[in-house]
Amino acid sequence: MKTQSAALVKDHLRQFFSQNEHVPHWYVGFSGGLDSTLLLVLAADLLSKERLTAVYINHQLQSAANDWQGRCQGVADALGIPYKAIQVDCASSSESAAREARMGAFQAVLPANCGLLLAHHATDQAETLLMRLIRGTGVSGAAGMQFQRRFGLGEMFRPFLYLTRRQLEQAAQELKLSWVEDPSNQNSDYTRNFIRQQVAPLIESRWVGWDKNIAKGSARFAEADELLKELADADILKLVESQKLDLTAFAQLSLARRKNVIYRWLGKYLQMVPSSDLVEQLASLALNAKGEWLVSSITLHAYKGYLYLEQVRPFATDSCEWISPSVSCQFTCGELRLSQGECNDVLHVRTRIDGEKVLIPQRGGQVAIKKLMNEQQIPPWHRGLWPVVELNGKVISIPGVWEDESIPFSIEFKVNSAP
């Protein structure tokens, strides 16, 4: 009975490694706390030492951080495992800032095809779900932490995710392990600590095993999230072409399905989940809607029955010399290139001047460039950035809009889209 928990955890980890024999080397996120100490000790017992590296991230937020770093070095040395200590600068002392810095450091140190092991467990998952539900999370947030996912050049694994904190504590005690306790874990100003110290014991007194059951719920949310993503991808395939969404076909979907499309489409290009207010607004767009939205690194434009998505790219100049037209030229929001013929002359490229006109004899004289752009349905937000190409001081081309018939070549302009 005394070694039951340790044996259970070890067997669990043994099975995990046998299912992932393809991973050539494992990097263990090692803080010196109970969970990561147990993970490192058992991994060292199950694998050859050459396949393991312990990684300590020093956030420099605690006065004892350097002492912990040295202690972790001692544990790794005693196990005969290579050890890396990485100092990071956190933007603030918040949990999220520390996590962001830590994950960035792990990603930087992880070689291609290798695995990162983190010691998060079912109780962590349950606490995470409670925090997110309190904040009003959706299905994706309720899915919680993933057991396995791509991470930088390798993969991240959480082999303890289906074991509870109680099971790990009992296993560590049975193995007579020692570990450090972060004093910040006692600070109930942090939401997770408040849940751990005040909320969880109350729930446990009524529902024993609540954390494992809630973690199972997260797994079901993860399945639902995967289904929603698959549905959104199928809809996007039908609705979106060249980064513009057909509002006519979009309007035929239910509101819930439209919101699902917007979350997925924008989520591919943003470093954050789009706000629910923005999603509601975009999901309810009328067919004749007009508007512009700047969201992080992308802009959205509703225009003539379509919703356009483009990446924001600063441009250095509104004029340049295209010295070698045989080579493409980056200009404002896109790329110029010869589509037909050859040109050995230096071309001058600039944006249009307000009120500017070009001579088109076939149309009886001067025609405003703005009018030509409107006829070719150049979106209004591109017109001020669109290239006007000159040869020897004469306008010879407005790519995609008009070209002088006397020139022996043709120029195209491709607008940069989101990556």
C-alpha positions in Angstrom: 0.0 0.0 0.0 2.8 2.4 0.9 4.3 2.3 -2.6 1.0 2.3 -4.5 1.0 5.9 -5.7 4.7 5.9 -6.7 4.2 2.7 -8.7 1.1 4.0 -10.4 2.8 7.2 -11.4 5.9 5.4 -12.6 3.9 2.9 -14.7 1.9 5.8 -16.1 5.2 7.5 -17.2 6.7 4.3 -18.5 3.7 3.8 -20.8 4.0 7.4 -21.9 7.6 7.0 -22.9 6.9 3.7 -24.7 4.3 5.5 -26.8 6.8 8.2 -27.7 10.0 6.3 -28.5 10.4 8.4 -31.6 11.5 11.4 -29.6 15.3 11.4 -29.5 15.8 13.7 -26.6 13.7 15.0 -23.7 14.0 18.4 -22.1 12.4 18.5 -18.6 11.1 21.9 -17.4 12.5 21.7 -13.9 11.6 24.4 -11.2 12.7 22.4 -8.2 9.0 22.1 -7.0 7.3 18.9 -6.1 5.7 18.1 -9.5 8.8 18.7 -11.7 11.1 17.0 -9.2 9.0 13.9 -9.3 8.9 14.1 -13.2 12.7 14.5 -13.5 13.5 11.7 -10.9 11.2 9.2 -12.5 12.3 10.1 -16.1 15.9 9.6 -15.0 15.0 6.1 -13.7 13.1 5.1 -16.9 15.4 6.6 -19.6 19.1 6.6 -20.3 20.7 9.8 -19.0 21.9 10.7 -22.5 18.3 11.3 -23.5 17.5 13.8 -20.8 18.3 17.5 -20.1 16.9 19.4 -17.1 16.0 23.1 -17.8 15.6 25.6 -15.1 14.1 29.0 -16.0 15.2 31.8 -13.6 12.5 34.5 -13.7 14.5 36.7 -11.3 11.3 37.5 -9.4 12.2 35.9 -6.1 15.1 36.8 -3.8 15.8 33.0 -3.6 15.8 32.4 -7.3 19.5 32.0 -7.6 19.6 29.7 -4.6 16.9 27.6 -6.3 18.9 27.6 -9.5 21.9 26.2 -7.6 19.8 23.6 -5.8 18.3 22.4 -9.1 21.8 22.1 -10.5 22.7 19.8 -7.5 19.7 17.6 -8.1 20.5 17.2 -11.8 24.2 16.5 -11.0 23.2 13.8 -8.5 21.0 12.2 -11.1 23.8 12.5 -13.7 21.6 14.5 -16.0 22.8 17.5 -18.1 21.5 20.8 -16.8 20.7 24.2 -18.4 19.8 27.3 -16.4 18.3 30.3 -18.4 17.6 33.7 -17.0 14.7 35.6 -18.4 13.4 39.2 -18.0 9.7 39.3 -17.3 7.7 42.3 -18.5 6.0 42.4 -15.0 5.6 40.2 -11.9 2.3 38.9 -13.2 1.6 35.2 -13.7 1.0 35.7 -17.5 4.2 37.7 -17.9 6.3 35.0 -16.2 4.6 32.3 -18.2 5.2 34.1 -21.5 8.9 34.6 -20.7 9.2 31.0 -19.6 7.6 29.6 -22.7 9.8 31.8 -24.9 12.9 30.4 -23.2 11.8 26.8 -23.5 11.0 27.3 -27.2 14.4 28.8 -27.8 16.3 25.9 -26.1 14.3 23.1 -27.7 16.0 21.5 -30.8 14.1 20.2 -33.8 12.1 17.0 -33.2 12.8 16.9 -29.5 10.3 16.9 -26.6 9.6 19.3 -23.8 8.2 17.7 -20.6 6.1 19.9 -18.3 4.7 18.6 -15.0 1.2 20.1 -15.1 -1.4 17.8 -13.6 -5.2 17.3 -13.5 -5.5 19.7 -10.5 -3.7 22.4 -12.4 -6.1 21.8 -15.3 -9.1 22.0 -13.1 -7.9 25.3 -11.5 -7.2 26.6 -15.0 -10.8 25.8 -16.2 -12.3 27.4 -13.1 -10.3 30.6 -13.7 -11.3 30.7 -17.4 -15.0 30.0 -16.7 -15.1 32.9 -14.2 -13.7 35.2 -16.9 -16.4 34.0 -19.4 -14.2 31.8 -21.6 -15.6 30.0 -24.6 -15.2 26.4 -25.7 -11.5 26.9 -26.8 -10.5 28.4 -23.4 -12.5 25.7 -21.6 -10.4 23.0 -23.4 -7.6 24.1 -21.1 -4.0 22.9 -21.4 -3.2 20.3 -24.1 -1.6 17.0 -23.3 0.5 17.3 -26.5 1.1 20.0 -29.1 3.6 21.3 -31.5 6.0 23.7 -29.8 8.7 25.6 -31.7 10.8 23.1 -33.6 9.7 20.2 -31.4 6.7 19.1 -29.3 5.5 19.8 -25.8 4.0 17.1 -23.6 2.3 17.1 -20.2 2.4 13.4 -19.1 0.9 14.1 -15.7 -2.2 15.8 -17.0 -4.5 13.0 -16.0 -3.0 12.5 -12.6 -4.1 14.7 -9.6 -1.9 16.7 -7.2 -2.8 14.3 -4.4 -1.4 11.3 -6.4 1.8 13.2 -7.2 2.3 14.3 -3.6 1.8 10.8 -2.3 4.3 9.4 -4.9 6.9 12.0 -3.9 6.5 11.3 -0.2 6.7 7.5 -0.8 10.0 8.1 -2.7 11.2 10.4 0.1 11.9 13.2 -2.4 12.7 16.8 -1.3 11.7 19.9 -3.1 11.5 23.7 -2.8 8.3 25.6 -2.1 7.8 28.9 -3.9 6.6 31.4 -1.3 4.5 33.2 -3.9 2.3 30.2 -4.0 0.9 31.3 -0.7 -0.1 34.7 -2.0 -3.8 34.6 -2.4 -3.8 37.9 -4.4 -3.0 35.6 -7.4 -6.2 34.1 -8.7 -4.9 30.6 -9.0 -3.6 30.6 -5.4 -7.0 31.9 -4.2 -8.8 29.1 -5.9 -6.2 26.6 -4.6 -6.4 27.8 -1.0 -10.0 29.0 -0.6 -12.2 27.5 -3.2 -10.7 24.0 -3.9 -10.9 22.8 -0.3 -14.5 23.8 -0.1 -15.3 21.9 -3.3 -13.3 18.9 -2.2 -15.3 18.7 1.0 -18.4 18.2 -1.0 -17.2 16.5 -4.2 -14.1 14.3 -3.6 -12.2 13.9 -6.9 -13.7 17.1 -8.3 -10.4 18.0 -10.0 -10.1 14.8 -12.0 -13.7 15.1 -13.1 -13.3 18.7 -14.2 -10.1 17.8 -16.1 -12.1 15.1 -17.9 -14.6 17.9 -18.7 -11.7 19.9 -20.3 -10.9 17.0 -22.5 -14.5 16.9 -23.8 -14.3 20.7 -24.4 -11.1 20.0 -26.4 -13.0 17.5 -28.6 -15.8 20.0 -29.1 -13.3 22.7 -29.9 -11.7 20.5 -32.5 -15.0 19.9 -34.2 -15.8 23.6 -34.3 -12.4 24.3 -35.9 -13.1 21.6 -38.5 -16.5 23.1 -39.3 -15.0 26.6 -39.5 -12.3 25.4 -41.8 -14.8 23.8 -44.1 -16.9 27.0 -44.1 -13.8 29.2 -44.7 -12.8 27.1 -47.7 -16.2 27.9 -49.3 -16.4 31.6 -48.2 -12.9 33.0 -48.5 -10.8 33.5 -51.6 -7.7 35.7 -51.8 -8.3 36.8 -48.2 -11.8 38.2 -48.8 -14.9 36.7 -47.4 -18.1 36.6 -49.4 -20.8 38.3 -47.3 -23.6 37.0 -49.5 -22.8 33.4 -48.8 -21.8 34.3 -45.2 -25.3 35.6 -44.5 -26.8 32.2 -45.3 -25.1 30.6 -42.2 -26.6 30.7 -38.7 -25.3 33.4 -36.4 -23.5 30.9 -34.3 -21.8 29.5 -37.4 -20.8 32.9 -38.6 -19.2 33.7 -35.3 -17.4 30.5 -35.4 -16.0 31.4 -38.9 -14.9 34.8 -37.6 -13.1 33.4 -34.5 -11.2 30.9 -36.6 -10.4 33.2 -39.6 -9.1 36.0 -37.5 -7.5 33.7 -35.0 -5.1 32.4 -37.7 -3.5 35.8 -38.1 -3.7 37.3 -34.6 -1.5 36.5 -31.7 -4.6 36.7 -29.5 -8.3 35.6 -29.5 -10.4 38.3 -31.1 -12.7 40.1 -28.7 -16.3 38.9 -28.5 -17.6 42.4 -29.3 -15.6 42.4 -32.6 -16.8 38.9 -33.5 -20.4 39.9 -32.8 -20.1 43.0 -34.9 -18.4 41.2 -37.9 -20.8 38.2 -37.7 -23.8 40.6 -38.1 -22.5 42.6 -41.1 -25.1 43.4 -43.7 -24.4 42.7 -47.4 -24.0 46.5 -48.1 -21.9 47.2 -45.0 -19.0 49.5 -45.1 -16.3 49.9 -42.4 -12.8 49.4 -41.4 -11.3 47.7 -38.3 -7.7 47.7 -37.2 -6.9 44.7 -35.0 -3.4 44.1 -33.9 -1.4 43.3 -37.0 -4.3 43.1 -39.5 -6.9 45.4 -41.0 -10.4 44.4 -42.0 -12.5 46.3 -44.6 -16.1 45.7 -45.5 -16.7 46.8 -49.1 -19.1 45.9 -51.9 -20.3 42.6 -50.4 -16.9 41.4 -49.2 -14.9 41.5 -46.0 -11.2 41.9 -46.8 -8.4 40.9 -44.4 -4.9 42.3 -44.9 -1.8 42.4 -42.9 -0.6 45.8 -41.7 2.8 46.4 -43.3 4.5 49.8 -42.9 6.1 51.1 -46.1 9.2 53.2 -46.3 8.4 55.5 -49.2 5.7 56.6 -51.7 8.2 56.8 -54.6 11.2 54.9 -55.9 13.3 54.1 -58.9 12.7 50.7 -60.4 16.2 50.2 -61.7 15.9 46.7 -63.0 12.3 45.9 -64.0 13.3 42.3 -64.7 13.4 41.9 -60.9 10.2 42.4 -58.9 9.9 45.6 -56.8 8.3 46.0 -53.4 6.2 49.2 -53.3 3.9 50.4 -50.5 1.4 47.6 -49.9 2.4 45.2 -52.6 4.8 43.9 -55.3 5.4 45.1 -58.8 6.6 42.8 -61.6 6.7 42.5 -65.3 3.9 40.2 -66.5 4.7 40.4 -70.2 7.6 41.6 -72.4 10.9 43.1 -71.4 12.0 46.5 -70.2 15.6 47.7 -69.9 14.8 51.3 -68.8 14.8 52.7 -65.3 11.2 53.3 -64.3 10.0 55.8 -61.7 7.2 54.5 -59.4 5.1 56.8 -57.2 1.6 57.1 -55.7 -1.0 59.2 -57.4 -1.5 62.9 -56.9 -5.0 64.1 -55.8 -6.9 65.0 -58.9 -4.3 63.6 -61.3 -5.4 62.6 -64.8 -4.0 60.6 -67.7 -4.5 61.1 -71.4 -6.5 58.3 -73.0 -7.3 59.2 -76.7 -9.8 56.4 -77.0 -11.9 58.0 -74.3 -11.6 61.5 -75.8 -9.0 63.1 -73.6 -8.0 63.3 -69.9 -9.5 60.8 -67.4 -9.1 61.0 -63.7 -7.0 58.2 -62.2 -9.4 58.0 -59.3 -12.2 57.3 -61.8 -10.2 54.6 -63.5 -9.5 53.0 -60.2 -13.1 53.0 -59.3 -14.1 51.4 -62.6 -11.6 48.6 -61.9 -13.0 48.2 -58.4 -9.7 49.0 -56.7 -10.7 49.2 -53.0 -10.7 52.8 -51.6 -8.1 52.0 -49.0 -5.6 50.9 -51.7 -6.1 53.9 -54.0 -3.7 56.2 -52.2 -1.0 53.5 -52.1 -1.5 52.2 -55.7 1.6 52.6 -57.9 1.7 55.0 -60.8 4.6 54.1 -63.2 6.5 56.7 -65.2 9.1 56.5 -68.0 11.0 59.7 -68.8 8.5 61.8 -66.8 5.4 60.3 -68.6 2.8 58.1 -66.9 2.8 54.8 -68.8 1.1 52.4 -66.4 -1.2 52.1 -63.5 -0.9 48.4 -63.0 -4.2 46.5 -63.1 -6.0 49.8 -64.0 -4.6 51.2 -67.3 -1.5 51.0 -69.5 -0.2 53.0 -72.4 -0.7 50.7 -75.5 2.5 51.9 -77.0 4.8 50.2 -74.4 6.2 46.7 -75.3 5.6 45.3 -71.8 3.0 44.9 -69.2 3.2 45.5 -65.4 1.2 43.8 -62.6 0.8 44.8 -59.0 0.0 42.1 -56.4 -1.2 43.4 -53.1 0.3 41.8 -50.0 -2.1 39.6 -48.2 -2.0 38.2 -44.7 0.6 35.4 -44.5 
